[in-house]
Amino acid sequence: MSMAALIPLLIFVAVLLLVIVFYLTVSSQHFQRASMQRRLHDVGGAKTTEGELKRARHDRSLSPEGHYSMPIISLNLLILQSGATVGVQGILFTMAFLAAGSYFIISIILSSTVFGTIGAAVIGIGLPVMALRLMRRSRQRAFEEQLPDALDTLVRGLKAGHSIPIAISTVGDQMPQPLGNEFAMTGAEMTYGLDVETALSNLRSRVGQNDLTLFVLAVTIQAKMGGNLAEILSNLATIIRLRFKLRRKATALSAEGRYSAVFLTLMPIVLFGVLWLIAPNYYGEVWDIWYVKPTLGAALVWMLIGNYVMNRMVKFSI
């Protein structure tokens, strides 16, 4: 890479670092304000207001009334379930920034606007979506671990004579993130006018975790048909713990297959790169033969098919 092509790359990296520093600074200030409000709430010095509920919805990419704020519902739902608090504007700005920077760099290095456009679309959209998916998966796993303890806390509140909204708000105050934040928002929605079924449906949409659906259905059915809700939720907590234990066991048993898939995927790519570095002319003599590139393309397709088959073999739905 020439120095003329390296300068735009360095400029882009510098600007990217400045954006990251700015985002971390804003996030730190937001975390400090939220921590202070929680400590005040714990000692009874502050209560969740309707304005705070609307701001929390805005931070989670929702409208002040709790509706989706983007026309692309799937992307809005992904941002919501990932727990990102930068809002829709922050996500779109990140996508635009990455797309513009990628187009700028790739167009200069490869001297091709076509490759620049393709790279901008892949990097500008693909990287943020991938990061949001990883955040959503991590958040749902944390929620899954906390849910049985939250149900136990909810059961104790119901046995003490509290109503459903009060018991849910208590869970929001006592449980750590991410479950505490979601239950606190649900309790606030019930306080400011939503019925139990709608508020719990919003909770299920914001999280997207499968075990939470069982809790929502149990509370909704009990509200319509009656019954001992405390006993139902206690049994549900036991079932969720058993399912979580079974998932962990399945993950441990399938670890060998998953790591084998990763090794078999990376090995040809690493070997190709090593040979390219230590012997640049190794492929030079055959690279221009007409059937070499189609053969490599077919090998890549077969590798992707093998990855899909191995992924299906080690993926269990419990």
PASE-999211 format. One record per residue: y, z, x of N, C-alpha, C in turn; residue number from 1; residue in three letters. Coordinates in steps of 0.05 Angstrom, whole numbers. Example, Ala and Ser with C-alpha at 12.3 -4.5 7.8 and 13.67 -1.06 7.14 Angstrom:
2
    n.y    n.z    n.x   ca.y   ca.z   ca.x    c.y    c.z    c.x   n res
   -114    156    264    -90    156    246    -66    156    264   1 ALA
    -45    142    257    -21    143    273      1    157    258   2 SER
% end
This chain:
318
    n.y    n.z    n.x   ca.y   ca.z   ca.x    c.y    c.z    c.x   n res
    -24      0     17      0      0      0     25      0     18   1 MET
     43    -18     13     67    -20     29     87      2     21   2 SER
    106      6     39    127     27     34    143     20     10   3 MET
    148     -6      5    164    -13    -19    150     -6    -45   4 ALA
    123     -8    -44    108     -1    -68    104     30    -70   5 ALA
    106     43    -48    101     72    -48    125     88    -58   6 LEU
    149     77    -54    174     91    -63    174     96    -93   7 ILE
    169     75   -110    168     81   -139    148    102   -147   8 PRO
    125    102   -133    104    122   -139    115    150   -133   9 LEU
    128    153   -111    139    179   -104    161    188   -124  10 LEU
    177    169   -132    198    176   -152    185    185   -178  11 ILE
    164    171   -187    151    178   -212    138    206   -210  12 PHE
    125    212   -187    112    238   -183    134    260   -183  13 VAL
    157    255   -171    178    275   -170    189    281   -198  14 ALA
    193    260   -214    203    263   -241    182    278   -258  15 VAL
    156    271   -254    135    284   -269    134    314   -262  16 LEU
    138    321   -237    138    349   -230    161    364   -243  17 LEU
    185    351   -244    208    363   -257    202    368   -287  18 LEU
    189    348   -300    183    352   -328    163    375   -332  19 VAL
    143    377   -314    124    399   -316    137    426   -312  20 ILE
    155    428   -293    169    453   -288    186    460   -312  21 VAL
    200    441   -324    216    446   -348    198    455   -371  22 PHE
    175    442   -375    157    450   -396    147    479   -392  23 TYR
    139    485   -368    128    512   -362    150    533   -366  24 LEU
    175    527   -359    197    546   -363    201    551   -393  25 THR
    202    530   -409    206    533   -438    182    548   -450  26 VAL
    158    542   -441    134    555   -452    134    585   -445  27 SER
    143    591   -420    144    619   -412    164    635   -430  28 SER
    187    623   -435    207    636   -452    196    640   -480  29 GLN
    183    620   -491    171    622   -517    150    644   -518  30 HIS
    134    645   -498    113    666   -497    125    694   -496  31 PHE
    147    697   -480    160    723   -479    172    732   -506  32 GLN
    184    712   -520    195    719   -547    173    726   -566  33 ARG
    151    712   -565    128    718   -583    116    745   -576  34 ALA
    114    751   -551    103    777   -543    121    800   -552  35 SER
    147    796   -549    166    817   -558    164    821   -589  36 MET
    162    799   -604    160    801   -633    134    815   -641  37 GLN
    113    810   -627     87    823   -633     89    853   -627  38 ARG
    101    861   -605    104    889   -599    121    904   -619  39 ARG
    142    891   -628    159    903   -649    144    905   -675  40 LEU
    128    885   -681    112    886   -706     92    908   -705  41 HIS
     80    913   -681     59    934   -679     71    962   -684  42 ASP
     96    966   -678    108    993   -682    123    993   -708  43 VAL
    122    972   -724    135    972   -750    164    966   -749  44 GLY
    174    955   -727    203    950   -725    210    922   -734  45 GLY
    191    905   -739    197    878   -748    175    868   -766  46 ALA
    182    851   -784    163    839   -802    166    809   -801  47 LYS
    144    795   -807    144    766   -807    161    756   -830  48 THR
    182    741   -824    199    730   -845    191    702   -851  49 THR
    203    692   -873    197    664   -881    208    644   -861  50 GLU
    230    651   -848    241    634   -827    223    632   -803  51 GLY
    211    655   -796    192    655   -773    167    638   -780  52 GLU
    158    640   -805    136    623   -813    142    594   -811  53 LEU
    166    586   -819    174    558   -818    176    549   -789  54 LYS
    187    566   -771    188    559   -743    161    556   -731  55 ARG
    142    574   -739    115    572   -728    102    546   -738  56 ALA
    106    538   -762     96    513   -772    107    489   -756  57 ARG
    133    490   -751    146    469   -736    135    467   -708  58 HIS
    130    490   -695    118    490   -668     90    478   -668  59 ASP
     76    481   -690     49    471   -692     48    443   -704  60 ARG
     70    428   -704     71    400   -713     67    398   -743  61 SER
     77    417   -758     76    416   -787    105    416   -798  62 LEU
    108    408   -823    133    409   -836    139    438   -844  63 SER
    164    446   -850    169    473   -859    153    482   -883  64 PRO
    144    463   -900    128    470   -923     98    471   -917  65 GLU
     90    464   -892     62    466   -884     47    440   -885  66 GLY
     61    417   -890     48    391   -891     49    378   -864  67 HIS
     32    357   -861     32    341   -836     59    328   -833  68 TYR
     69    328   -808     95    317   -802     94    289   -790  69 SER
     70    277   -787     67    251   -776     52    233   -795  70 MET
     59    207   -796     44    189   -813     15    184   -804  71 PRO
     11    187   -777    -16    185   -766    -30    212   -769  72 ILE
    -46    216   -790    -57    242   -796    -77    251   -775  73 ILE
    -93    232   -765   -113    240   -745   -100    251   -719  74 SER
    -78    239   -710    -65    249   -686    -51    275   -692  75 LEU
    -38    277   -716    -26    302   -723    -46    325   -725  76 ASN
    -70    319   -736    -91    339   -738   -101    347   -711  77 LEU
   -103    328   -692   -112    334   -665    -92    353   -651  78 LEU
    -66    347   -654    -45    364   -642    -46    392   -654  79 ILE
    -50    393   -681    -50    418   -694    -74    435   -685  80 LEU
    -98    424   -684   -122    439   -677   -123    445   -647  81 GLN
   -108    431   -630   -108    437   -602    -92    462   -595  82 SER
    -75    471   -614    -58    494   -609    -33    489   -593  83 GLY
    -27    463   -588     -3    456   -573     22    464   -588  84 ALA
     40    477   -575     65    487   -588     89    471   -580  85 THR
     86    448   -568    109    432   -560    119    415   -583  86 VAL
    104    413   -605    112    398   -628    106    368   -625  87 GLY
    109    354   -646    104    325   -646    122    311   -626  88 VAL
    148    319   -626    167    306   -608    158    309   -579  89 GLN
    149    333   -571    140    337   -544    116    319   -536  90 GLY
     97    317   -555     74    300   -549     82    271   -547  91 ILE
     98    261   -565    107    233   -564    124    228   -540  92 LEU
    141    247   -531    156    244   -507    138    242   -483  93 PHE
    117    258   -482     98    257   -460     84    230   -459  94 THR
     75    220   -482     62    194   -483     81    172   -473  95 MET
    106    173   -483    125    152   -475    131    154   -445  96 ALA
    134    178   -435    140    181   -406    117    171   -389  97 PHE
     92    178   -396     69    169   -380     66    139   -382  98 LEU
     70    127   -406     68     98   -410     88     83   -393  99 ALA
    114     93   -394    135     79   -379    130     81   -349 100 ALA
    123    105   -340    118    109   -311     94     92   -302 101 GLY
     72     91   -318     49     76   -311     55     46   -310 102 SER
     70     36   -329     78      8   -329     95      1   -305 103 TYR
    113     19   -299    131     15   -276    116     13   -250 104 PHE
     97     31   -246     83     32   -220     62      9   -218 105 ILE
     46      6   -239     25    -15   -238     37    -43   -236 106 ILE
     59    -47   -250     72    -74   -249     82    -80   -221 107 SER
     93    -60   -207    103    -64   -180     80    -68   -160 108 ILE
     59    -51   -162     37    -52   -143     21    -77   -146 109 ILE
     14    -84   -171     -3   -107   -176     13   -133   -182 110 LEU
     39   -130   -184     57   -154   -190     47   -168   -215 111 SER
     39   -153   -236     29   -165   -260     38   -148   -284 112 SER
     53   -160   -302     61   -146   -326     38   -142   -346 113 THR
     18   -159   -344     -6   -156   -362    -21   -130   -355 114 VAL
    -27   -127   -329    -41   -103   -321    -23    -78   -325 115 PHE
      3    -82   -322     21    -59   -326     21    -50   -355 116 GLY
     20    -70   -374     19    -63   -402     -7    -50   -409 117 THR
    -30    -60   -399    -56    -48   -404    -57    -20   -393 118 ILE
    -48    -16   -368    -48     10   -356    -30     30   -371 119 GLY
     -7     20   -380     11     37   -395     -2     47   -421 120 ALA
    -16     29   -435    -29     36   -460    -52     56   -455 121 ALA
    -68     51   -434    -91     69   -429    -81     96   -420 122 VAL
    -62     97   -401    -54    122   -390    -35    137   -409 123 ILE
    -16    123   -421      3    135   -438     -9    147   -463 124 GLY
    -30    135   -474    -43    145   -498    -68    160   -491 125 ILE
    -84    149   -473   -110    160   -467   -109    188   -455 126 GLY
    -92    192   -434    -91    218   -421    -82    241   -440 127 LEU
    -60    238   -455    -52    259   -473    -74    265   -494 128 PRO
    -86    244   -505   -107    248   -525   -131    263   -513 129 VAL
   -138    255   -489   -160    269   -476   -154    298   -470 130 MET
   -129    303   -461   -121    331   -457   -121    347   -483 131 ALA
   -112    335   -504   -111    349   -530   -140    355   -540 132 LEU
   -158    336   -535   -186    340   -543   -198    363   -528 133 ARG
   -193    365   -502   -203    387   -486   -191    413   -495 134 LEU
   -165    413   -501   -152    438   -511   -165    446   -537 135 MET
   -169    427   -555   -181    434   -581   -210    445   -578 136 ARG
   -225    433   -560   -253    443   -556   -252    471   -545 137 ARG
   -235    476   -525   -233    503   -513   -224    524   -534 138 SER
   -204    516   -550   -194    534   -571   -214    540   -592 139 ARG
   -230    520   -600   -250    525   -621   -272    542   -610 140 GLN
   -279    540   -585   -299    557   -573   -290    586   -572 141 ARG
   -265    590   -565   -254    617   -565   -253    629   -593 142 ALA
   -246    612   -612   -245    621   -640   -273    628   -650 143 PHE
   -293    613   -641   -320    618   -649   -330    645   -639 144 GLU
   -322    652   -614   -330    678   -603   -316    701   -617 145 GLU
   -292    697   -626   -276    719   -638   -282    723   -668 146 GLN
   -293    702   -681   -295    703   -710   -313    726   -720 147 LEU
   -337    732   -709   -353    754   -719   -338    781   -718 148 PRO
   -324    786   -696   -308    811   -694   -286    812   -715 149 ASP
   -274    789   -720   -253    787   -740   -264    793   -768 150 ALA
   -288    783   -773   -300    789   -799   -307    818   -802 151 LEU
   -316    831   -780   -321    860   -781   -295    875   -787 152 ASP
   -273    867   -775   -248    880   -780   -239    876   -809 153 THR
   -244    852   -819   -237    846   -847   -254    862   -866 154 LEU
   -280    866   -860   -297    882   -876   -288    911   -877 155 VAL
   -280    922   -855   -270    950   -854   -245    953   -871 156 ARG
   -228    933   -870   -204    934   -886   -210    933   -916 157 GLY
   -229    916   -924   -236    914   -952   -249    940   -962 158 LEU
   -266    952   -945   -279    977   -953   -259   1000   -955 159 LYS
   -237    997   -940   -216   1018   -941   -198   1014   -966 160 ALA
   -202    993   -981   -187    988  -1005   -165    969  -1004 161 GLY
   -162    955   -981   -140    935   -978   -147    910   -993 162 HIS
   -127    895  -1001   -131    869  -1014   -136    848   -992 163 SER
   -145    824  -1001   -151    803   -982   -126    795   -964 164 ILE
   -102    791   -976    -79    784   -958    -73    806   -938 165 PRO
    -75    832   -946    -69    854   -927    -90    855   -906 166 ILE
   -116    852   -913   -137    853   -894   -135    830   -874 167 ALA
   -128    806   -883   -124    783   -865   -101    787   -846 168 ILE
    -79    798   -857    -56    804   -839    -63    825   -818 169 SER
    -80    844   -825    -89    864   -806   -105    851   -784 170 THR
   -122    833   -791   -138    818   -771   -119    803   -752 171 VAL
    -98    790   -764    -79    776   -747    -64    794   -728 172 GLY
    -59    819   -736    -45    837   -718    -63    848   -696 173 ASP
    -88    852   -701   -106    866   -683   -122    847   -664 174 GLN
   -127    823   -673   -143    805   -657   -126    789   -637 175 MET
   -137    782   -613   -122    766   -594   -121    737   -602 176 PRO
   -107    721   -585   -105    693   -590   -132    679   -583 177 GLN
   -139    657   -597   -123    643   -616   -127    652   -645 178 PRO
   -148    668   -650   -154    676   -677   -132    693   -690 179 LEU
   -120    711   -674    -99    728   -685    -76    713   -696 180 GLY
    -67    692   -681    -44    676   -690    -50    661   -716 181 ASN
    -74    651   -718    -81    635   -742    -83    653   -767 182 GLU
    -96    676   -764    -98    695   -787    -71    706   -794 183 PHE
    -54    711   -774    -27    721   -780    -11    701   -796 184 ALA
    -14    675   -789      0    654   -804    -11    652   -832 185 MET
    -38    655   -835    -50    654   -862    -40    677   -879 186 THR
    -39    701   -867    -28    724   -882      1    720   -890 187 GLY
     17    708   -873     45    703   -880     47    682   -902 188 ALA
     29    662   -902     30    642   -923     23    654   -950 189 GLU
      4    673   -950     -3    687   -975     20    704   -984 190 MET
     34    717   -965     57    734   -972     79    718   -985 191 THR
     83    693   -976    106    677   -986     97    656  -1006 192 TYR
     77    662  -1022     73    645  -1046     47    630  -1048 193 GLY
     32    625  -1026      8    609  -1029    -15    627  -1040 194 LEU
    -32    614  -1056    -56    629  -1065    -76    630  -1043 195 ASP
    -97    647  -1047   -117    652  -1026   -131    626  -1019 196 VAL
   -139    610  -1039   -155    586  -1033   -139    566  -1017 197 GLU
   -114    562  -1023    -97    543  -1009    -91    552   -980 198 THR
    -85    578   -977    -79    589   -951   -104    587   -933 199 ALA
   -128    593   -943   -152    591   -927   -159    562   -921 200 LEU
   -153    544   -939   -157    516   -934   -139    506   -911 201 SER
   -114    516   -911    -96    510   -889   -107    521   -862 202 ASN
   -118    545   -864   -130    557   -839   -152    540   -829 203 LEU
   -169    531   -846   -192    514   -838   -182    488   -825 204 ARG
   -161    476   -837   -150    451   -825   -137    456   -798 205 SER
   -123    479   -794   -110    484   -769   -129    489   -746 206 ARG
   -153    499   -753   -173    506   -732   -194    484   -729 207 VAL
   -206    476   -751   -227    456   -750   -253    465   -738 208 GLY
   -259    491   -740   -284    502   -730   -304    505   -752 209 GLN
   -329    497   -747   -349    495   -768   -355    522   -781 210 ASN
   -359    543   -765   -366    569   -776   -344    580   -794 211 ASP
   -319    572   -789   -297    582   -806   -300    571   -835 212 LEU
   -313    548   -838   -317    537   -864   -334    556   -882 213 THR
   -354    569   -869   -371    588   -884   -354    611   -894 214 LEU
   -336    621   -878   -318    643   -886   -300    634   -909 215 PHE
   -288    611   -907   -270    601   -928   -286    597   -955 216 VAL
   -310    586   -953   -326    582   -977   -334    609   -990 217 LEU
   -341    628   -973   -349    654   -983   -326    668   -998 218 ALA
   -302    668   -986   -279    681   -999   -271    666  -1025 219 VAL
   -272    639  -1024   -264    623  -1047   -283    627  -1070 220 THR
   -309    627  -1065   -329    630  -1086   -328    659  -1097 221 ILE
   -324    679  -1080   -321    706  -1090   -297    710  -1108 222 GLN
   -275    696  -1100   -251    698  -1117   -255    687  -1145 223 ALA
   -272    667  -1147   -277    654  -1173   -300    667  -1189 224 LYS
   -321    675  -1174   -345    685  -1187   -348    715  -1186 225 MET
   -334    729  -1168   -337    757  -1165   -360    764  -1146 226 GLY
   -363    790  -1140   -384    799  -1122   -373    818  -1101 227 GLY
   -391    828  -1085   -384    847  -1063   -376    831  -1039 228 ASN
   -350    825  -1035   -341    809  -1013   -346    822   -986 229 LEU
   -343    848   -985   -348    862   -959   -376    858   -949 230 ALA
   -396    860   -968   -424    856   -960   -429    827   -952 231 GLU
   -417    809   -967   -420    780   -961   -410    774   -933 232 ILE
   -386    783   -927   -374    778   -900   -389    792   -878 233 LEU
   -400    815   -883   -416    829   -863   -441    813   -856 234 SER
   -455    802   -877   -478    785   -872   -471    760   -858 235 ASN
   -447    749   -866   -438    724   -853   -432    728   -823 236 LEU
   -421    752   -816   -416    758   -788   -442    759   -772 237 ALA
   -463    770   -784   -489    771   -771   -500    743   -767 238 THR
   -498    726   -787   -508    698   -785   -493    683   -764 239 ILE
   -467    686   -763   -451    671   -743   -458    680   -715 240 ILE
   -463    706   -711   -471    716   -684   -498    704   -676 241 ARG
   -517    702   -695   -543    690   -689   -540    660   -683 242 LEU
   -523    646   -697   -518    618   -692   -505    614   -664 243 ARG
   -487    631   -658   -473    630   -632   -493    635   -609 244 PHE
   -511    654   -613   -532    660   -593   -550    636   -590 245 LYS
   -558    623   -612   -575    600   -611   -562    577   -597 246 LEU
   -535    573   -602   -521    552   -588   -520    556   -558 247 ARG
   -516    581   -550   -515    587   -521   -543    582   -509 248 ARG
   -564    589   -523   -591    584   -513   -596    554   -510 249 LYS
   -588    538   -530   -591    509   -529   -575    497   -506 250 ALA
   -551    507   -501   -534    498   -479   -547    503   -452 251 THR
   -559    527   -450   -573    534   -425   -597    516   -420 252 ALA
   -613    511   -441   -637    495   -438   -630    466   -432 253 LEU
   -608    456   -441   -600    428   -437   -583    424   -412 254 SER
   -578    445   -397   -560    443   -374   -571    423   -353 255 ALA
   -598    423   -349   -609    405   -329   -605    376   -337 256 GLU
   -608    370   -363   -604    342   -371   -575    334   -369 257 GLY
   -556    352   -375   -528    345   -373   -519    341   -344 258 ARG
   -528    358   -326   -521    354   -298   -535    330   -286 259 TYR
   -559    324   -296   -572    299   -286   -556    274   -295 260 SER
   -546    275   -319   -530    253   -329   -505    249   -312 261 ALA
   -491    271   -305   -467    270   -289   -474    259   -261 262 VAL
   -496    268   -249   -503    259   -223   -510    229   -223 263 PHE
   -526    221   -242   -534    193   -243   -510    174   -249 264 LEU
   -490    185   -262   -466    169   -268   -449    166   -243 265 THR
   -445    188   -229   -427    188   -206   -440    176   -181 266 LEU
   -466    177   -178   -479    168   -153   -473    139   -147 267 MET
   -477    120   -165   -471     92   -157   -442     87   -151 268 PRO
   -424    101   -165   -396     97   -160   -388    108   -132 269 ILE
   -399    132   -126   -393    144    -99   -405    127    -77 270 VAL
   -429    117    -80   -442    101    -60   -426     75    -56 271 LEU
   -417     63    -78   -401     38    -76   -375     44    -60 272 PHE
   -362     66    -66   -337     73    -52   -342     79    -23 273 GLY
   -363     93    -17   -369     99     12   -375     74     27 274 VAL
   -392     56     16   -398     31     30   -373     14     33 275 LEU
   -355     15     14   -330     -1     16   -312      9     38 276 TRP
   -313     36     43   -296     48     64   -308     43     91 277 LEU
   -334     48     95   -346     47    122   -354     19    130 278 ILE
   -357      1    110   -364    -26    116   -350    -45     96 279 ALA
   -325    -50    100   -310    -66     81   -321    -94     76 280 PRO
   -335   -105     96   -346   -132     93   -375   -132     82 281 ASN
   -384   -109     74   -412   -107     65   -416   -124     39 282 TYR
   -396   -123     21   -398   -139     -3   -383   -165     -1 283 TYR
   -369   -169     21   -352   -193     24   -367   -219     23 284 GLY
   -391   -219     34   -406   -244     36   -418   -252      9 285 GLU
   -422   -233     -9   -435   -241    -34   -415   -238    -58 286 VAL
   -391   -229    -52   -373   -223    -75   -365   -248    -91 287 TRP
   -363   -270    -77   -354   -295    -90   -377   -311   -102 288 ASP
   -402   -302   -100   -424   -316   -113   -422   -312   -143 289 ILE
   -428   -333   -158   -421   -333   -187   -435   -312   -203 290 TRP
   -460   -305   -195   -475   -286   -212   -472   -257   -204 291 TYR
   -456   -251   -182   -453   -224   -173   -437   -207   -193 292 VAL
   -414   -217   -200   -396   -202   -219   -409   -198   -246 293 LYS
   -421   -219   -258   -435   -214   -284   -458   -193   -281 294 PRO
   -472   -194   -258   -493   -174   -254   -482   -146   -252 295 THR
   -460   -142   -238   -447   -116   -237   -437   -107   -264 296 LEU
   -426   -126   -279   -417   -119   -306   -441   -110   -324 297 GLY
   -463   -125   -322   -487   -118   -337   -497    -90   -329 298 ALA
   -496    -84   -303   -505    -58   -293   -487    -36   -304 299 ALA
   -461    -41   -305   -443    -22   -317   -449    -17   -346 300 LEU
   -454    -38   -361   -460    -35   -390   -486    -19   -393 301 VAL
   -506    -25   -377   -531     -9   -379   -527     20   -371 302 TRP
   -509     25   -352   -504     53   -345   -490     67   -368 303 MET
   -472     54   -382   -459     66   -405   -479     72   -427 304 LEU
   -497     53   -431   -518     57   -452   -535     81   -444 305 ILE
   -543     83   -419   -559    105   -409   -544    132   -413 306 GLY
   -518    132   -407   -502    156   -411   -502    164   -441 307 ASN
   -499    145   -458   -499    151   -487   -526    163   -495 308 TYR
   -548    151   -486   -575    161   -493   -579    189   -482 309 VAL
   -571    194   -457   -574    221   -446   -557    241   -460 310 MET
   -533    233   -468   -515    251   -483   -527    258   -510 311 ASN
   -540    239   -524   -553    245   -549   -577    263   -546 312 ARG
   -591    260   -523   -614    276   -518   -608    306   -513 313 MET
   -585    311   -502   -578    339   -495   -557    351   -514 314 VAL
   -550    337   -535   -530    346   -554   -544    356   -579 315 LYS
   -540    381   -586   -553    393   -609   -532    402   -629 316 PHE
   -538    398   -654   -521    407   -676   -534    431   -690 317 SER
   -522    454   -686   -533    479   -697   -513    491   -717 318 ILE
% end
